[in-house]
Structure formats: structure tokens, C-alpha cells
Amino acid sequence: MITTQVSNPLPVEVDEGVNLKALRPNIVQSIRAFRVNELMVAAQEAGQHFLYANLAQATTKQEVLETLSRSFLFPKHFGKNFDALRDCLTDMIAGAGPQPGFVIVLEQLPMTQRFDKEARETLLDVFRDAADFWYEQGVEFRVFYSFL
């Protein structure tokens, strides 16, 4: 199981927790109803990878992709474009063997002039494509995001 974090989520008491079985197995959705720490615990209890990236300091596409690359431990040759992100989230990981599932948190996606609505939607589309890919593989892939 992989758990990666660029920065730690804020410490929060875990209340009732998150029941991953009650959620669609392949989804990209707002984090509104969940807490990061609860999602992390749920992923650990389910034996799934937990990937976390806090994007609050990113203001451009390049900075968003660099933060994701660092957070998710992508290889040094990561191309830092949306196609390379898609490849890393799908083919590269699939090539490493069977996967137990993923819970991914993208916290504080920027809303700046240099990372506008179109860029945010393209980024989320990459994660939606990855969710579809993993669905076809029978692997759970859940992504939760929030905006800055």
C-alpha cells in the first residue's frame, strides 16, 4: 500500500469514518462530505493506496503538475503535461502489477487566471479517464477534490 503526502492534512478527530463500500468504486467528486483524515484511514483499512496532494501553493498548470508529480512520486522523466499525467495514473501503474485500489485527495485546486476553469476541468477529466480505466480493470479508483 502506498500513502504519499506533500503536506500533512490538518489533524482532525476521526468521527464515524468513511465506508468506502457505500461509495461508487470509481468516482471523481467534491470532498465536501468527507474529511481527509477519514479518507486516509478508510483507504488504509481497505488496503488501498492513499495519495494526497495539497495544491494551495500552485498557481499555474506547470506548478499543479509538479506538485502532483512530487506528491504521487512519479518518475523523474514525468512529462508534466496532462497526457503524461494520464499515462502515469493508468498505464505506468497498471504495468507495476495488480493494484488494491486508490483513494486520491486533491486539496485546494487553484482558481487563478493562470489555472482557470478550463484547466481545472481538464485536470479533473484526466482523473475521470483514469477512473474509467481502472473500472475496466476491476480496480476501485476514487478521487476527492476541493477548491482553494
PyRosetta script that sets phi, psi and omega in degrees:
from pyrosetta import init, pose_from_sequence

init()
pose = pose_from_sequence("MITTQVSNPLPVEVDEGVNLKALRPNIVQSIRAFRVNELMVAAQEAGQHFLYANLAQATTKQEVLETLSRSFLFPKHFGKNFDALRDCLTDMIAGAGPQPGFVIVLEQLPMTQRFDKEARETLLDVFRDAADFWYEQGVEFRVFYSFL")
pose.set_psi(1, 139.2)
pose.set_omega(1, 178.7)
pose.set_phi(2, -111.1)
pose.set_psi(2, 131.6)
pose.set_omega(2, 171.3)
pose.set_phi(3, -128.6)
pose.set_psi(3, 116.1)
pose.set_omega(3, 179.3)
pose.set_phi(4, -124.8)
pose.set_psi(4, 145.6)
pose.set_omega(4, 178.2)
pose.set_phi(5, -148.1)
pose.set_psi(5, 133.8)
pose.set_omega(5, 172.6)
pose.set_phi(6, -77.7)
pose.set_psi(6, -44.8)
pose.set_omega(6, 175.1)
pose.set_phi(7, -136.8)
pose.set_psi(7, 152.5)
pose.set_omega(7, -177.3)
pose.set_phi(8, -74.4)
pose.set_psi(8, 139.6)
pose.set_omega(8, 172.0)
pose.set_phi(9, -64.3)
pose.set_psi(9, 154.4)
pose.set_omega(9, 179.8)
pose.set_phi(10, -60.0)
pose.set_psi(10, 138.7)
pose.set_omega(10, 178.8)
pose.set_phi(11, -64.7)
pose.set_psi(11, 127.4)
pose.set_omega(11, -179.6)
pose.set_phi(12, -138.3)
pose.set_psi(12, 138.7)
pose.set_omega(12, 175.8)
pose.set_phi(13, -65.7)
pose.set_psi(13, 137.2)
pose.set_omega(13, 178.0)
pose.set_phi(14, -86.2)
pose.set_psi(14, 118.8)
pose.set_omega(14, -179.6)
pose.set_phi(15, -84.4)
pose.set_psi(15, -109.5)
pose.set_omega(15, -175.9)
pose.set_phi(16, -78.7)
pose.set_psi(16, -19.0)
pose.set_omega(16, -178.8)
pose.set_phi(17, 86.6)
pose.set_psi(17, -179.7)
pose.set_omega(17, -179.1)
pose.set_phi(18, -117.2)
pose.set_psi(18, 129.8)
pose.set_omega(18, 175.9)
pose.set_phi(19, -97.5)
pose.set_psi(19, 100.1)
pose.set_omega(19, -177.9)
pose.set_phi(20, -61.8)
pose.set_psi(20, -30.5)
pose.set_omega(20, -179.8)
pose.set_phi(21, -63.1)
pose.set_psi(21, -24.4)
pose.set_omega(21, -179.3)
pose.set_phi(22, -83.3)
pose.set_psi(22, -7.3)
pose.set_omega(22, -178.8)
pose.set_phi(23, -104.9)
pose.set_psi(23, 149.9)
pose.set_omega(23, 173.8)
pose.set_phi(24, -53.9)
pose.set_psi(24, 141.9)
pose.set_omega(24, -174.7)
pose.set_phi(25, -73.6)
pose.set_psi(25, -18.2)
pose.set_omega(25, -179.3)
pose.set_phi(26, -138.5)
pose.set_psi(26, 101.1)
pose.set_omega(26, -172.0)
pose.set_phi(27, -149.0)
pose.set_psi(27, 149.7)
pose.set_omega(27, 171.0)
pose.set_phi(28, -125.5)
pose.set_psi(28, 113.7)
pose.set_omega(28, -174.8)
pose.set_phi(29, -147.5)
pose.set_psi(29, 164.2)
pose.set_omega(29, 175.6)
pose.set_phi(30, -62.6)
pose.set_psi(30, 147.2)
pose.set_omega(30, -178.0)
pose.set_phi(31, -82.6)
pose.set_psi(31, -3.1)
pose.set_omega(31, -171.3)
pose.set_phi(32, -35.0)
pose.set_psi(32, -49.8)
pose.set_omega(32, -173.1)
pose.set_phi(33, -83.6)
pose.set_psi(33, -0.7)
pose.set_omega(33, -173.6)
pose.set_phi(34, -126.9)
pose.set_psi(34, 159.1)
pose.set_omega(34, 173.1)
pose.set_phi(35, -109.5)
pose.set_psi(35, 145.0)
pose.set_omega(35, -176.6)
pose.set_phi(36, -57.7)
pose.set_psi(36, -48.5)
pose.set_omega(36, -177.9)
pose.set_phi(37, -61.4)
pose.set_psi(37, -35.9)
pose.set_omega(37, 178.1)
pose.set_phi(38, -66.5)
pose.set_psi(38, -39.9)
pose.set_omega(38, 177.1)
pose.set_phi(39, -65.3)
pose.set_psi(39, -39.3)
pose.set_omega(39, 178.9)
pose.set_phi(40, -63.0)
pose.set_psi(40, -46.4)
pose.set_omega(40, 178.7)
pose.set_phi(41, -62.4)
pose.set_psi(41, -43.3)
pose.set_omega(41, -179.9)
pose.set_phi(42, -61.3)
pose.set_psi(42, -42.2)
pose.set_omega(42, 178.7)
pose.set_phi(43, -63.3)
pose.set_psi(43, -44.6)
pose.set_omega(43, 179.8)
pose.set_phi(44, -62.7)
pose.set_psi(44, -43.8)
pose.set_omega(44, -179.9)
pose.set_phi(45, -64.6)
pose.set_psi(45, -31.8)
pose.set_omega(45, 179.1)
pose.set_phi(46, -85.9)
pose.set_psi(46, -3.7)
pose.set_omega(46, -178.5)
pose.set_phi(47, 72.1)
pose.set_psi(47, 26.2)
pose.set_omega(47, -178.2)
pose.set_phi(48, -102.8)
pose.set_psi(48, 159.8)
pose.set_omega(48, 175.0)
pose.set_phi(49, -68.4)
pose.set_psi(49, 137.4)
pose.set_omega(49, 172.4)
pose.set_phi(50, -116.5)
pose.set_psi(50, 120.7)
pose.set_omega(50, 179.5)
pose.set_phi(51, -119.4)
pose.set_psi(51, 130.2)
pose.set_omega(51, -175.4)
pose.set_phi(52, -130.8)
pose.set_psi(52, 135.4)
pose.set_omega(52, 174.1)
pose.set_phi(53, -139.3)
pose.set_psi(53, 125.8)
pose.set_omega(53, 173.6)
pose.set_phi(54, -98.8)
pose.set_psi(54, 115.7)
pose.set_omega(54, -173.5)
pose.set_phi(55, -103.0)
pose.set_psi(55, 17.8)
pose.set_omega(55, -175.1)
pose.set_phi(56, -59.7)
pose.set_psi(56, -30.9)
pose.set_omega(56, -177.4)
pose.set_phi(57, -88.5)
pose.set_psi(57, -9.2)
pose.set_omega(57, -178.7)
pose.set_phi(58, -82.6)
pose.set_psi(58, 138.0)
pose.set_omega(58, 178.5)
pose.set_phi(59, -126.3)
pose.set_psi(59, -9.6)
pose.set_omega(59, -178.4)
pose.set_phi(60, -129.7)
pose.set_psi(60, 166.2)
pose.set_omega(60, 176.4)
pose.set_phi(61, -57.1)
pose.set_psi(61, -45.5)
pose.set_omega(61, -179.0)
pose.set_phi(62, -59.7)
pose.set_psi(62, -44.3)
pose.set_omega(62, -179.9)
pose.set_phi(63, -67.4)
pose.set_psi(63, -37.4)
pose.set_omega(63, 176.9)
pose.set_phi(64, -62.0)
pose.set_psi(64, -48.4)
pose.set_omega(64, -178.3)
pose.set_phi(65, -66.6)
pose.set_psi(65, -36.9)
pose.set_omega(65, 176.5)
pose.set_phi(66, -64.4)
pose.set_psi(66, -41.9)
pose.set_omega(66, 179.1)
pose.set_phi(67, -64.8)
pose.set_psi(67, -43.7)
pose.set_omega(67, 177.6)
pose.set_phi(68, -62.1)
pose.set_psi(68, -41.6)
pose.set_omega(68, 180.0)
pose.set_phi(69, -60.3)
pose.set_psi(69, -46.6)
pose.set_omega(69, 177.8)
pose.set_phi(70, -65.8)
pose.set_psi(70, -45.5)
pose.set_omega(70, -175.9)
pose.set_phi(71, -64.2)
pose.set_psi(71, -40.4)
pose.set_omega(71, -174.8)
pose.set_phi(72, -97.1)
pose.set_psi(72, 6.5)
pose.set_omega(72, 176.8)
pose.set_phi(73, 57.4)
pose.set_psi(73, 44.3)
pose.set_omega(73, 176.3)
pose.set_phi(74, -68.4)
pose.set_psi(74, 157.8)
pose.set_omega(74, -179.9)
pose.set_phi(75, -65.8)
pose.set_psi(75, 157.6)
pose.set_omega(75, -178.8)
pose.set_phi(76, -56.4)
pose.set_psi(76, -29.9)
pose.set_omega(76, -177.1)
pose.set_phi(77, -82.0)
pose.set_psi(77, 5.5)
pose.set_omega(77, 178.4)
pose.set_phi(78, -51.5)
pose.set_psi(78, 127.7)
pose.set_omega(78, -172.3)
pose.set_phi(79, -75.2)
pose.set_psi(79, -7.6)
pose.set_omega(79, 178.7)
pose.set_phi(80, 53.1)
pose.set_psi(80, 48.1)
pose.set_omega(80, 170.2)
pose.set_phi(81, -142.1)
pose.set_psi(81, 168.7)
pose.set_omega(81, -174.6)
pose.set_phi(82, -64.7)
pose.set_psi(82, -33.6)
pose.set_omega(82, 177.7)
pose.set_phi(83, -66.0)
pose.set_psi(83, -41.7)
pose.set_omega(83, 178.5)
pose.set_phi(84, -65.9)
pose.set_psi(84, -37.4)
pose.set_omega(84, 176.8)
pose.set_phi(85, -61.4)
pose.set_psi(85, -46.3)
pose.set_omega(85, 179.0)
pose.set_phi(86, -58.3)
pose.set_psi(86, -45.6)
pose.set_omega(86, 179.8)
pose.set_phi(87, -62.0)
pose.set_psi(87, -42.1)
pose.set_omega(87, -179.7)
pose.set_phi(88, -66.6)
pose.set_psi(88, -36.3)
pose.set_omega(88, -179.0)
pose.set_phi(89, -77.3)
pose.set_psi(89, -14.5)
pose.set_omega(89, -175.9)
pose.set_phi(90, -122.0)
pose.set_psi(90, -85.6)
pose.set_omega(90, -171.5)
pose.set_phi(91, -57.3)
pose.set_psi(91, -45.7)
pose.set_omega(91, -176.9)
pose.set_phi(92, -62.2)
pose.set_psi(92, -46.3)
pose.set_omega(92, -179.1)
pose.set_phi(93, -69.6)
pose.set_psi(93, -41.5)
pose.set_omega(93, 179.5)
pose.set_phi(94, -60.8)
pose.set_psi(94, -34.8)
pose.set_omega(94, 179.2)
pose.set_phi(95, -68.5)
pose.set_psi(95, -14.5)
pose.set_omega(95, -179.7)
pose.set_phi(96, -84.2)
pose.set_psi(96, -4.1)
pose.set_omega(96, 178.0)
pose.set_phi(97, 115.1)
pose.set_psi(97, -175.7)
pose.set_omega(97, -178.7)
pose.set_phi(98, -57.2)
pose.set_psi(98, 142.2)
pose.set_omega(98, -177.8)
pose.set_phi(99, -118.0)
pose.set_psi(99, 145.0)
pose.set_omega(99, -177.2)
pose.set_phi(100, -85.3)
pose.set_psi(100, -11.4)
pose.set_omega(100, -176.0)
pose.set_phi(101, 123.5)
pose.set_psi(101, 166.7)
pose.set_omega(101, -174.2)
pose.set_phi(102, -138.9)
pose.set_psi(102, 139.6)
pose.set_omega(102, 166.7)
pose.set_phi(103, -124.7)
pose.set_psi(103, 119.2)
pose.set_omega(103, -175.6)
pose.set_phi(104, -120.7)
pose.set_psi(104, 134.7)
pose.set_omega(104, 176.6)
pose.set_phi(105, -120.7)
pose.set_psi(105, 122.9)
pose.set_omega(105, 174.4)
pose.set_phi(106, -110.0)
pose.set_psi(106, 98.1)
pose.set_omega(106, -174.2)
pose.set_phi(107, -95.5)
pose.set_psi(107, 133.4)
pose.set_omega(107, 174.1)
pose.set_phi(108, 63.2)
pose.set_psi(108, 54.7)
pose.set_omega(108, 172.9)
pose.set_phi(109, -56.9)
pose.set_psi(109, 134.5)
pose.set_omega(109, -177.5)
pose.set_phi(110, -70.1)
pose.set_psi(110, 152.2)
pose.set_omega(110, 173.8)
pose.set_phi(111, -129.5)
pose.set_psi(111, 77.4)
pose.set_omega(111, -176.4)
pose.set_phi(112, -122.2)
pose.set_psi(112, 170.5)
pose.set_omega(112, 178.5)
pose.set_phi(113, -63.2)
pose.set_psi(113, -33.3)
pose.set_omega(113, -177.7)
pose.set_phi(114, -91.4)
pose.set_psi(114, -4.7)
pose.set_omega(114, 170.7)
pose.set_phi(115, -139.0)
pose.set_psi(115, 78.4)
pose.set_omega(115, -171.0)
pose.set_phi(116, -85.5)
pose.set_psi(116, -173.6)
pose.set_omega(116, -177.2)
pose.set_phi(117, -56.2)
pose.set_psi(117, -42.1)
pose.set_omega(117, 179.8)
pose.set_phi(118, -61.6)
pose.set_psi(118, -44.7)
pose.set_omega(118, 179.1)
pose.set_phi(119, -64.2)
pose.set_psi(119, -41.0)
pose.set_omega(119, 178.4)
pose.set_phi(120, -62.6)
pose.set_psi(120, -44.3)
pose.set_omega(120, -179.8)
pose.set_phi(121, -65.6)
pose.set_psi(121, -37.2)
pose.set_omega(121, 177.4)
pose.set_phi(122, -64.6)
pose.set_psi(122, -43.5)
pose.set_omega(122, 177.6)
pose.set_phi(123, -59.8)
pose.set_psi(123, -47.9)
pose.set_omega(123, -179.8)
pose.set_phi(124, -65.7)
pose.set_psi(124, -33.2)
pose.set_omega(124, 175.5)
pose.set_phi(125, -62.8)
pose.set_psi(125, -36.7)
pose.set_omega(125, 176.7)
pose.set_phi(126, -61.0)
pose.set_psi(126, -43.9)
pose.set_omega(126, 179.2)
pose.set_phi(127, -69.2)
pose.set_psi(127, -34.2)
pose.set_omega(127, 175.5)
pose.set_phi(128, -65.0)
pose.set_psi(128, -41.6)
pose.set_omega(128, 176.9)
pose.set_phi(129, -61.2)
pose.set_psi(129, -41.2)
pose.set_omega(129, 178.6)
pose.set_phi(130, -64.9)
pose.set_psi(130, -39.9)
pose.set_omega(130, 177.4)
pose.set_phi(131, -61.1)
pose.set_psi(131, -41.3)
pose.set_omega(131, 177.5)
pose.set_phi(132, -64.4)
pose.set_psi(132, -42.7)
pose.set_omega(132, 178.3)
pose.set_phi(133, -57.8)
pose.set_psi(133, -49.7)
pose.set_omega(133, -176.8)
pose.set_phi(134, -70.3)
pose.set_psi(134, -30.0)
pose.set_omega(134, 175.4)
pose.set_phi(135, -58.9)
pose.set_psi(135, -43.4)
pose.set_omega(135, 179.1)
pose.set_phi(136, -65.0)
pose.set_psi(136, -24.9)
pose.set_omega(136, 178.8)
pose.set_phi(137, -88.8)
pose.set_psi(137, -6.2)
pose.set_omega(137, -177.8)
pose.set_phi(138, 77.3)
pose.set_psi(138, 25.7)
pose.set_omega(138, -177.8)
pose.set_phi(139, -114.8)
pose.set_psi(139, 133.3)
pose.set_omega(139, 178.5)
pose.set_phi(140, -71.1)
pose.set_psi(140, 137.3)
pose.set_omega(140, -177.7)
pose.set_phi(141, -147.1)
pose.set_psi(141, 100.2)
pose.set_omega(141, -177.0)
pose.set_phi(142, -115.3)
pose.set_psi(142, 132.8)
pose.set_omega(142, -179.9)
pose.set_phi(143, -123.7)
pose.set_psi(143, 131.9)
pose.set_omega(143, 177.9)
pose.set_phi(144, -122.8)
pose.set_psi(144, 135.4)
pose.set_omega(144, -177.1)
pose.set_phi(145, -135.9)
pose.set_psi(145, 157.8)
pose.set_omega(145, 172.3)
pose.set_phi(146, -138.0)
pose.set_psi(146, 161.8)
pose.set_omega(146, 178.1)
pose.set_phi(147, -104.8)
pose.set_psi(147, 151.8)
pose.set_omega(147, 178.0)
pose.set_phi(148, -67.3)
pose.dump_pdb("model.pdb")
